[in-house]
Amino acid sequence: MVAGLAVLVVGAASLSPAAGVTPATPGTPGKAVRAPASAAAPLRLTEHQVSATTLQTMKDTYADSSVHTIVNSVNHHLHPDSSSDCAQESTAEPLDPAVSGDDAFCWDEGDATTQYWSPQGMTSSGDADADGVWGTDRVLVSGWGSANQQDHFGRMALINDTDGSADKYGYRWVLPVIPTDGGNDFGIFGSHMGGMVWWGDKLLVTGSLDGDAHHNAIYVFSTKYIYQANTDADWVGHRGDQVSAHGYQYFWPAIGSYSVPASCTSADRSADRQPCFDALSMDRSVSPFTLVANEWVSTGSTGTASRIWRYALNSADAAMPITTDSSGHADPIDIYDTDIVGIQGTLDRTENGEKVIYTADSVGSPATHGIPWRIPLPAAGEQTAAHATTSTGGSATAQHEWAQHSEGMTFMADQDRLWSQTEWAADVNGVWPTTNPIRQRLVFSLPTTALRSSLT
């Protein structure tokens, strides 16, 4: 297997809110602008595939499982926001557009308050297939990164969203891992799980951690290679006849990755900096479908543009999901500069012939709602978008109307619904870790018609 796949067993980026955070002054983003041609070079991807021999060794060594098995054998449950279980979380909901009825949910107690894990990226079977289901299951995938732990790695909650299922809104944790020793062993996937897209049988996950080129990458997993552990020990790997996934029953090895040319650091604010991957999303409104990526810029930053870019996707049955040239390289199709900070997720679509991105400034201040934005993008051959960016109220004046501390987004096209989630479980001052967490973690959905109506 390639060396780049095994590197993520070490290294970490802090996921914790800083103590004493002060409210950020909202910006007033203008029109999106195409970045210069020179911006493409740092974003060129190089494809790496795990060998067929390694994949076969994993098949021969471990007990097969599947998405269907996992979401129909749940051992945790989301709780409707209207229930007493979610009394604290309800304050973190979006205000405009508001979440209606029981379209918001809180996590089981341990996940709602843990100081060792943090919700980050999100994807769903709505990304994977146009009909919104994978096989017979409608599934949400919530990525969580480790926080305040010595060993830094990610985990994923596979959530059953299938109408009529006895397990609807139940979830089970799965551990993403890196195959080692030719598939005979595996190790920790050291990602904060900030960006996720499920396309066909492939799951793409960002491995963005500061300071290492291998960390600033996109890793690929396949639903064809999901396995079951045979012990609930807290170590990770294969020892003798025991297979352990840090106490989780299921583990999911990567089958490949896409690396960028250099390392990155989120502290770098130079114009020619190497962007760190943050969120990922999928745009099904263009042909070919595209993978949309963005970087995260702190809400405390000024004068630094947040960049958004995209790559063409292969057909769903291809061995690897991103389109590459004969040398195994993928260049970004479009790169845009925006003045929006705090981007943690996007929804990408075409409306009335205009490409737009919905996103939010996830303001890093205690008890502060985010700022939703609708960003028209420049058409081909144009440098700037035809229309100004808008926020709640139909103007370019930022308003705190979105969810508190929101993270990744995913889109169920067949239902025309956006799903997202929130992150924090800090104390009243925004300090984390804490022994007195305020429960603010939600999974919520709303119709995109409501989102468009509130922003235009």
ChimeraX attribute file (.defattr): number of C-alpha atoms within 10 A of each C-alpha:
attribute: neighborCount
match mode: 1-to-1
recipient: residues
	/A:1	20
	/A:2	14
	/A:3	10
	/A:4	16
	/A:5	26
	/A:6	21
	/A:7	18
	/A:8	23
	/A:9	19
	/A:10	16
	/A:11	17
	/A:12	24
	/A:13	18
	/A:14	15
	/A:15	19
	/A:16	21
	/A:17	18
	/A:18	16
	/A:19	15
	/A:20	11
	/A:21	14
	/A:22	14
	/A:23	14
	/A:24	14
	/A:25	12
	/A:26	18
	/A:27	16
	/A:28	14
	/A:29	20
	/A:30	18
	/A:31	20
	/A:32	27
	/A:33	20
	/A:34	24
	/A:35	18
	/A:36	11
	/A:37	9
	/A:38	8
	/A:39	20
	/A:40	15
	/A:41	13
	/A:42	17
	/A:43	22
	/A:44	17
	/A:45	22
	/A:46	18
	/A:47	21
	/A:48	21
	/A:49	17
	/A:50	19
	/A:51	15
	/A:52	12
	/A:53	12
	/A:54	18
	/A:55	20
	/A:56	13
	/A:57	16
	/A:58	22
	/A:59	17
	/A:60	12
	/A:61	15
	/A:62	19
	/A:63	15
	/A:64	15
	/A:65	18
	/A:66	15
	/A:67	18
	/A:68	17
	/A:69	9
	/A:70	22
	/A:71	27
	/A:72	20
	/A:73	13
	/A:74	18
	/A:75	12
	/A:76	19
	/A:77	19
	/A:78	21
	/A:79	20
	/A:80	21
	/A:81	24
	/A:82	15
	/A:83	12
	/A:84	9
	/A:85	17
	/A:86	24
	/A:87	13
	/A:88	14
	/A:89	24
	/A:90	22
	/A:91	17
	/A:92	23
	/A:93	27
	/A:94	23
	/A:95	16
	/A:96	20
	/A:97	22
	/A:98	16
	/A:99	19
	/A:100	11
	/A:101	9
	/A:102	13
	/A:103	14
	/A:104	25
	/A:105	25
	/A:106	28
	/A:107	25
	/A:108	16
	/A:109	14
	/A:110	9
	/A:111	17
	/A:112	23
	/A:113	22
	/A:114	18
	/A:115	21
	/A:116	18
	/A:117	25
	/A:118	27
	/A:119	30
	/A:120	29
	/A:121	34
	/A:122	32
	/A:123	31
	/A:124	28
	/A:125	26
	/A:126	27
	/A:127	26
	/A:128	22
	/A:129	20
	/A:130	14
	/A:131	14
	/A:132	21
	/A:133	20
	/A:134	19
	/A:135	10
	/A:136	9
	/A:137	20
	/A:138	22
	/A:139	26
	/A:140	29
	/A:141	22
	/A:142	26
	/A:143	29
	/A:144	24
	/A:145	24
	/A:146	25
	/A:147	23
	/A:148	16
	/A:149	12
	/A:150	11
	/A:151	13
	/A:152	23
	/A:153	27
	/A:154	25
	/A:155	26
	/A:156	24
	/A:157	22
	/A:158	25
	/A:159	28
	/A:160	28
	/A:161	20
	/A:162	20
	/A:163	11
	/A:164	7
	/A:165	14
	/A:166	10
	/A:167	19
	/A:168	20
	/A:169	23
	/A:170	24
	/A:171	28
	/A:172	20
	/A:173	24
	/A:174	25
	/A:175	23
	/A:176	27
	/A:177	29
	/A:178	25
	/A:179	26
	/A:180	18
	/A:181	12
	/A:182	18
	/A:183	23
	/A:184	18
	/A:185	19
	/A:186	26
	/A:187	22
	/A:188	25
	/A:189	27
	/A:190	28
	/A:191	32
	/A:192	31
	/A:193	30
	/A:194	28
	/A:195	30
	/A:196	33
	/A:197	28
	/A:198	28
	/A:199	25
	/A:200	20
	/A:201	20
	/A:202	23
	/A:203	23
	/A:204	26
	/A:205	30
	/A:206	27
	/A:207	30
	/A:208	33
	/A:209	29
	/A:210	20
	/A:211	17
	/A:212	16
	/A:213	21
	/A:214	25
	/A:215	31
	/A:216	27
	/A:217	28
	/A:218	23
	/A:219	27
	/A:220	25
	/A:221	23
	/A:222	20
	/A:223	17
	/A:224	16
	/A:225	21
	/A:226	24
	/A:227	24
	/A:228	20
	/A:229	23
	/A:230	18
	/A:231	16
	/A:232	15
	/A:233	15
	/A:234	11
	/A:235	15
	/A:236	21
	/A:237	22
	/A:238	19
	/A:239	11
	/A:240	6
	/A:241	8
	/A:242	12
	/A:243	25
	/A:244	22
	/A:245	28
	/A:246	19
	/A:247	17
	/A:248	20
	/A:249	20
	/A:250	23
	/A:251	26
	/A:252	26
	/A:253	25
	/A:254	26
	/A:255	27
	/A:256	25
	/A:257	25
	/A:258	26
	/A:259	24
	/A:260	25
	/A:261	16
	/A:262	17
	/A:263	21
	/A:264	22
	/A:265	18
	/A:266	19
	/A:267	11
	/A:268	14
	/A:269	16
	/A:270	9
	/A:271	10
	/A:272	10
	/A:273	15
	/A:274	23
	/A:275	26
	/A:276	29
	/A:277	27
	/A:278	28
	/A:279	29
	/A:280	32
	/A:281	28
	/A:282	29
	/A:283	23
	/A:284	18
	/A:285	15
	/A:286	13
	/A:287	9
	/A:288	14
	/A:289	17
	/A:290	23
	/A:291	23
	/A:292	26
	/A:293	24
	/A:294	24
	/A:295	23
	/A:296	23
	/A:297	26
	/A:298	19
	/A:299	20
	/A:300	15
	/A:301	14
	/A:302	13
	/A:303	8
	/A:304	17
	/A:305	22
	/A:306	19
	/A:307	24
	/A:308	25
	/A:309	21
	/A:310	22
	/A:311	24
	/A:312	21
	/A:313	21
	/A:314	18
	/A:315	15
	/A:316	15
	/A:317	11
	/A:318	13
	/A:319	14
	/A:320	24
	/A:321	22
	/A:322	22
	/A:323	18
	/A:324	18
	/A:325	10
	/A:326	6
	/A:327	8
	/A:328	13
	/A:329	17
	/A:330	22
	/A:331	18
	/A:332	20
	/A:333	13
	/A:334	18
	/A:335	23
	/A:336	22
	/A:337	19
	/A:338	21
	/A:339	19
	/A:340	27
	/A:341	26
	/A:342	24
	/A:343	27
	/A:344	25
	/A:345	34
	/A:346	28
	/A:347	23
	/A:348	25
	/A:349	18
	/A:350	15
	/A:351	11
	/A:352	6
	/A:353	9
	/A:354	14
	/A:355	18
	/A:356	20
	/A:357	20
	/A:358	22
	/A:359	26
	/A:360	28
	/A:361	30
	/A:362	27
	/A:363	28
	/A:364	24
	/A:365	21
	/A:366	21
	/A:367	20
	/A:368	19
	/A:369	25
	/A:370	27
	/A:371	29
	/A:372	27
	/A:373	29
	/A:374	25
	/A:375	25
	/A:376	25
	/A:377	27
	/A:378	21
	/A:379	14
	/A:380	10
	/A:381	7
	/A:382	11
	/A:383	16
	/A:384	20
	/A:385	22
	/A:386	14
	/A:387	14
	/A:388	17
	/A:389	28
	/A:390	24
	/A:391	27
	/A:392	25
	/A:393	15
	/A:394	16
	/A:395	15
	/A:396	18
	/A:397	15
	/A:398	21
	/A:399	17
	/A:400	21
	/A:401	22
	/A:402	26
	/A:403	32
	/A:404	31
	/A:405	26
	/A:406	35
	/A:407	29
	/A:408	30
	/A:409	31
	/A:410	30
	/A:411	30
	/A:412	25
	/A:413	17
	/A:414	12
	/A:415	13
	/A:416	12
	/A:417	17
	/A:418	20
	/A:419	22
	/A:420	26
	/A:421	28
	/A:422	25
	/A:423	26
	/A:424	32
	/A:425	27
	/A:426	26
	/A:427	18
	/A:428	13
	/A:429	15
	/A:430	23
	/A:431	20
	/A:432	22
	/A:433	19
	/A:434	15
	/A:435	12
	/A:436	13
	/A:437	19
	/A:438	18
	/A:439	25
	/A:440	28
	/A:441	28
	/A:442	30
	/A:443	26
	/A:444	23
	/A:445	23
	/A:446	21
	/A:447	17
	/A:448	20
	/A:449	12
	/A:450	14
	/A:451	20
	/A:452	17
	/A:453	13
	/A:454	20
	/A:455	21
	/A:456	14
